[in-house]
Amino acid sequence: MTEEEIDDVFGCFEGECQGCDCFGRVNDLGLCKDCAGKLERDLIRQRDWDYSATAYGVPSSKREELRNQVVAQYGEKLELLAPENDKKKGKSRKGKKRKRSGKSR
């Protein structure tokens, strides 16, 4: 089986990457190969073991070692995901809402 046939079986197709907006082969998440790698490394950096394909099957005793390898090779900084404290929090709309009447002003 060729690499292209394998990609077709596993849901890779032509499209726009959701991470970098480039057109080309994307996976089932809509990410190109580079952005998929960045996402995977970010998940490992954040210890999101349940969402990491690389960490799948890695014993919990070896997960920190895996994280340390990623940090040593690529650095501590996240590449694709926003850090938890940087995510925008929705503002609550307390106070009065302006009533709109059918009249134009």
Residue frames as a rotation matrix with the C-alpha (Angstrom) as fourth column:
MET 1
0.584 0.812 0.000 0.00
0.812 -0.584 0.000 0.00
0.000 0.000 -1.000 0.00
THR 2
-0.252 -0.674 0.695 1.39
0.627 -0.660 -0.414 3.41
0.737 0.331 0.589 -0.95
GLU 3
-0.854 -0.124 -0.505 1.55
0.487 -0.534 -0.692 6.36
-0.184 -0.836 0.516 1.43
GLU 4
-0.800 0.598 -0.053 -1.25
-0.568 -0.725 0.389 8.08
0.194 0.342 0.920 -0.49
GLU 5
-0.152 0.751 -0.642 -3.49
-0.065 0.641 0.765 5.00
0.986 0.158 -0.049 -0.17
ILE 6
-0.446 -0.073 -0.892 -2.76
0.831 0.335 -0.443 4.85
0.331 -0.939 -0.089 3.56
ASP 7
-0.979 0.077 -0.190 -3.65
0.000 -0.928 -0.373 8.55
-0.205 -0.365 0.908 3.92
ASP 8
-0.525 0.832 -0.179 -6.93
-0.575 -0.192 0.795 7.97
0.627 0.521 0.579 2.06
VAL 9
-0.127 0.446 -0.886 -7.83
0.439 0.826 0.353 5.10
0.889 -0.344 -0.301 4.37
PHE 10
-0.358 -0.113 -0.927 -7.11
0.934 -0.050 -0.354 7.15
-0.006 -0.992 0.124 7.48
GLY 11
0.507 0.815 -0.279 -9.07
0.814 -0.560 -0.156 10.22
-0.284 -0.147 -0.948 6.44
CYS 12
-0.377 -0.649 -0.661 -6.41
0.263 -0.759 0.595 12.48
-0.888 0.050 0.457 4.94
PHE 13
0.375 0.546 0.749 -7.67
0.907 -0.047 -0.419 14.68
-0.194 0.836 -0.513 2.12
GLU 14
-0.610 -0.528 0.591 -6.95
0.674 -0.738 0.036 17.89
0.417 0.420 0.806 0.27
GLY 15
0.575 0.818 -0.017 -8.11
0.717 -0.494 0.492 21.03
0.394 -0.295 -0.870 2.07
GLU 16
0.191 -0.439 0.878 -7.17
-0.246 -0.887 -0.390 24.12
0.950 -0.141 -0.278 4.05
CYS 17
-0.417 -0.438 -0.796 -5.24
0.659 0.457 -0.597 23.60
0.626 -0.774 0.098 7.27
GLN 18
0.666 0.746 0.018 -7.09
0.474 -0.442 0.761 24.98
0.576 -0.499 -0.648 10.28
GLY 19
0.493 -0.559 -0.666 -3.78
0.727 -0.156 0.669 25.88
-0.478 -0.814 0.329 11.93
CYS 20
-0.417 -0.813 -0.407 -1.85
0.357 -0.558 0.749 27.71
-0.836 0.168 0.523 9.20
ASP 21
0.410 0.752 -0.515 -4.44
-0.242 -0.455 -0.857 28.27
-0.879 0.476 -0.005 6.44
CYS 22
-0.578 -0.630 -0.518 -2.25
-0.713 0.081 0.696 26.54
-0.397 0.772 -0.496 3.82
PHE 23
0.597 0.764 -0.245 -3.88
-0.780 0.480 -0.401 24.32
-0.188 0.431 0.883 1.22
GLY 24
-0.427 -0.703 -0.568 -2.76
-0.767 0.615 -0.185 20.71
0.479 0.356 -0.802 0.85
ARG 25
-0.155 0.311 -0.938 -3.12
0.233 0.934 0.271 17.34
0.960 -0.176 -0.217 2.57
VAL 26
-0.372 0.117 0.921 -4.89
-0.847 -0.449 -0.285 17.60
0.380 -0.886 0.266 5.94
ASN 27
-0.960 0.017 -0.278 -5.87
0.122 0.922 -0.368 14.98
0.250 -0.388 -0.887 8.48
ASP 28
-0.218 0.954 -0.206 -9.27
0.785 0.297 0.544 14.30
0.580 -0.043 -0.813 10.03
LEU 29
0.096 0.190 -0.977 -8.81
0.830 -0.557 -0.027 17.32
-0.550 -0.808 -0.211 12.33
GLY 30
0.892 0.243 0.381 -8.16
0.438 -0.672 -0.597 19.58
0.111 0.699 -0.706 9.34
LEU 31
0.653 -0.734 -0.186 -4.45
-0.412 -0.550 0.727 20.00
-0.636 -0.398 -0.661 10.14
CYS 32
0.637 -0.567 -0.523 -1.46
-0.509 0.201 -0.837 19.69
0.579 0.799 -0.161 7.82
LYS 33
0.500 -0.505 -0.704 1.44
0.533 0.819 -0.210 17.46
0.682 -0.271 0.679 8.81
ASP 34
-0.558 -0.774 0.300 3.39
0.271 -0.512 -0.815 20.34
0.784 -0.374 0.496 10.42
CYS 35
-0.293 0.528 0.797 0.45
-0.764 -0.630 0.136 21.67
0.574 -0.569 0.588 12.45
ALA 36
0.741 0.530 -0.412 -0.56
-0.231 0.778 0.584 18.14
0.630 -0.337 0.699 13.50
GLY 37
0.045 -0.829 -0.558 2.96
0.665 0.442 -0.602 17.71
0.746 -0.344 0.571 14.89
LYS 38
-0.705 -0.264 0.658 2.73
-0.183 -0.829 -0.528 21.03
0.685 -0.493 0.537 16.73
LEU 39
0.257 0.891 0.374 -0.62
-0.759 -0.053 0.648 20.03
0.597 -0.451 0.663 18.23
GLU 40
0.665 -0.047 -0.745 0.77
0.251 0.954 0.165 16.67
0.703 -0.297 0.646 19.33
ARG 41
-0.415 -0.892 -0.179 3.77
0.566 -0.099 -0.819 18.31
0.713 -0.441 0.546 21.01
ASP 42
-0.532 0.289 0.796 1.51
-0.549 -0.833 -0.065 20.88
0.644 -0.472 0.602 22.71
LEU 43
0.601 0.790 -0.120 -0.74
-0.458 0.464 0.758 18.14
0.655 -0.401 0.641 24.09
ILE 44
0.363 -0.566 -0.740 2.30
0.666 0.713 -0.219 16.38
0.651 -0.414 0.636 25.52
ARG 45
-0.663 -0.623 0.414 3.67
0.196 -0.679 -0.708 19.64
0.722 -0.388 0.573 26.97
GLN 46
-0.307 0.646 0.699 0.33
-0.801 -0.572 0.177 20.29
0.514 -0.506 0.693 28.68
ARG 47
-0.946 -0.138 0.293 0.12
-0.277 0.814 -0.511 16.67
-0.168 -0.565 -0.808 29.85
ASP 48
0.083 0.986 -0.144 -3.15
-0.913 0.017 -0.407 16.09
-0.399 0.165 0.902 27.98
TRP 49
-0.770 -0.550 0.323 -2.37
-0.433 0.823 0.368 12.39
-0.468 0.144 -0.872 27.77
ASP 50
-0.140 0.809 0.571 -5.93
0.268 0.587 -0.764 11.38
-0.953 0.046 -0.299 26.87
TYR 51
0.798 0.494 -0.344 -5.80
-0.121 -0.428 -0.895 13.42
-0.590 0.757 -0.282 23.64
SER 52
0.066 -0.886 -0.458 -2.25
-0.913 -0.239 0.331 12.61
-0.403 0.396 -0.825 22.53
ALA 53
0.891 0.202 -0.406 -1.81
-0.393 0.790 -0.470 9.88
0.226 0.578 0.784 19.91
THR 54
0.015 -0.976 -0.219 1.89
-0.417 0.193 -0.888 9.63
0.909 0.105 -0.404 20.77
ALA 55
-0.579 -0.232 0.782 1.15
-0.808 0.038 -0.587 9.06
0.106 -0.972 -0.209 24.46
TYR 56
0.557 0.829 -0.057 -1.40
-0.822 0.560 0.107 6.34
0.121 -0.013 0.993 23.66
GLY 57
0.843 -0.156 -0.515 -0.15
0.113 0.987 -0.115 3.10
0.526 0.039 0.850 25.11
VAL 58
-0.260 -0.941 0.219 2.73
-0.090 -0.202 -0.975 4.76
0.962 -0.273 -0.032 26.96
PRO 59
0.060 0.275 -0.960 2.68
0.877 0.445 0.182 3.64
0.477 -0.852 -0.214 30.60
SER 60
0.884 0.366 0.290 1.90
0.195 -0.854 0.482 6.45
0.424 -0.370 -0.827 33.03
SER 61
0.658 -0.703 -0.270 5.33
0.375 -0.006 0.927 5.94
-0.653 -0.712 0.260 34.61
LYS 62
-0.300 -0.811 0.502 6.99
0.851 0.010 0.524 6.88
-0.430 0.585 0.688 31.28
ARG 63
0.537 0.634 0.557 4.81
0.827 -0.528 -0.195 9.86
0.170 0.565 -0.807 30.32
GLU 64
0.862 -0.276 -0.425 6.92
-0.034 -0.868 0.495 12.48
-0.506 -0.412 -0.758 32.09
GLU 65
-0.171 -0.948 0.270 9.97
0.275 0.217 0.937 11.08
-0.946 0.235 0.224 30.34
LEU 66
-0.071 0.268 0.961 8.15
0.996 0.068 0.055 11.54
-0.050 0.961 -0.272 27.01
ARG 67
0.898 0.440 0.025 7.28
0.439 -0.898 0.022 15.12
0.032 -0.008 -0.999 27.96
ASN 68
0.495 -0.792 -0.359 10.87
-0.051 -0.438 0.897 15.83
-0.868 -0.426 -0.257 28.95
GLN 69
-0.343 -0.596 0.726 12.07
0.696 0.357 0.622 14.55
-0.630 0.719 0.292 25.55
VAL 70
0.336 0.558 0.758 9.64
0.910 -0.401 -0.108 16.85
0.244 0.726 -0.643 23.72
VAL 71
0.968 0.017 -0.250 10.65
0.118 -0.911 0.395 19.86
-0.221 -0.412 -0.884 25.83
ALA 72
0.149 -0.988 -0.031 14.36
0.154 -0.008 0.988 19.08
-0.977 -0.152 0.151 25.35
GLN 73
-0.414 -0.318 0.853 13.97
0.825 0.265 0.499 18.80
-0.385 0.910 0.152 21.57
TYR 74
-0.139 0.499 0.856 11.39
0.797 -0.456 0.395 21.54
0.588 0.737 -0.334 20.84
GLY 75
-0.853 -0.228 0.469 11.34
-0.054 -0.856 -0.514 23.78
0.519 -0.464 0.718 23.92
GLU 76
-0.799 0.509 -0.321 8.76
0.470 0.193 -0.861 24.54
-0.377 -0.839 -0.393 26.61
LYS 77
-0.634 0.534 -0.559 6.72
-0.499 -0.835 -0.232 27.10
-0.591 0.132 0.796 24.67
LEU 78
0.062 0.768 0.638 3.43
0.366 0.577 -0.730 26.00
-0.929 0.278 -0.245 23.10
GLU 79
-0.876 -0.478 0.068 3.38
0.194 -0.219 0.956 26.11
-0.442 0.851 0.284 19.31
LEU 80
-0.743 0.644 0.182 -0.28
0.226 -0.014 0.974 25.84
0.630 0.765 -0.136 18.31
LEU 81
0.181 0.850 -0.495 -2.50
0.825 0.143 0.547 25.81
0.536 -0.507 -0.675 21.40
ALA 82
0.076 -0.071 0.995 -3.14
-0.324 -0.945 -0.042 28.90
0.943 -0.319 -0.094 23.50
PRO 83
-0.867 -0.394 -0.306 -2.03
0.169 0.344 -0.924 28.60
0.469 -0.852 -0.232 27.14
GLU 84
-0.179 0.852 -0.492 -4.88
0.934 0.304 0.187 28.21
0.309 -0.426 -0.850 29.63
ASN 85
-0.108 0.122 -0.987 -4.37
0.695 -0.701 -0.163 31.67
-0.711 -0.703 -0.009 31.17
ASP 86
-0.881 -0.264 -0.392 -4.40
-0.069 -0.748 0.660 33.37
-0.468 0.609 0.641 27.73
LYS 87
-0.628 0.712 0.314 -7.79
0.717 0.372 0.590 32.06
0.304 0.596 -0.744 26.64
LYS 88
-0.775 0.407 0.484 -10.38
-0.382 -0.911 0.155 34.79
0.504 -0.065 0.861 26.49
LYS 89
-0.762 0.598 -0.247 -13.07
0.586 0.475 -0.656 34.49
-0.275 -0.645 -0.713 29.07
GLY 90
-0.300 0.748 0.592 -16.54
0.618 -0.320 0.718 35.51
0.727 0.581 -0.366 28.05
LYS 91
-0.979 0.036 0.201 -17.83
-0.159 -0.750 -0.642 38.62
0.127 -0.660 0.740 29.74
SER 92
-0.431 0.893 -0.131 -21.16
0.879 0.382 -0.287 38.34
-0.206 -0.239 -0.949 31.40
ARG 93
-0.604 0.306 0.736 -23.71
0.271 -0.790 0.551 40.84
0.749 0.532 0.394 30.27
LYS 94
-0.247 0.492 -0.835 -24.84
0.951 -0.043 -0.306 42.27
-0.187 -0.869 -0.458 33.55
GLY 95
-0.779 0.023 -0.627 -26.73
0.031 -0.997 -0.075 45.46
-0.626 -0.078 0.776 33.58
LYS 96
0.206 0.937 -0.282 -29.37
-0.231 -0.234 -0.944 46.90
-0.951 0.259 0.169 31.35
LYS 97
-0.542 -0.212 0.813 -29.96
0.729 0.364 0.580 45.76
-0.419 0.907 -0.042 27.84
ARG 98
-0.773 0.270 -0.573 -31.03
-0.413 -0.901 0.132 48.41
-0.481 0.339 0.809 25.42
LYS 99
-0.017 0.856 0.517 -34.52
0.457 0.466 -0.758 47.94
-0.889 0.223 -0.399 24.19
ARG 100
-0.970 -0.242 -0.007 -34.97
0.091 -0.392 0.916 48.45
-0.224 0.888 0.402 20.52
SER 101
-0.030 0.985 -0.168 -38.13
-0.049 -0.170 -0.984 49.95
-0.998 -0.021 0.053 19.34
GLY 102
0.207 0.187 0.960 -39.42
0.868 0.417 -0.268 49.69
-0.451 0.890 -0.076 15.84
LYS 103
0.973 0.161 -0.163 -38.67
0.092 -0.926 -0.366 53.38
-0.210 0.341 -0.916 15.35
SER 104
0.219 -0.933 0.287 -35.51
0.896 0.075 -0.438 54.48
0.387 0.353 0.852 13.64
ARG 105
0.432 -0.137 -0.892 -33.54
0.628 -0.663 0.406 57.28
-0.647 -0.736 -0.200 15.23
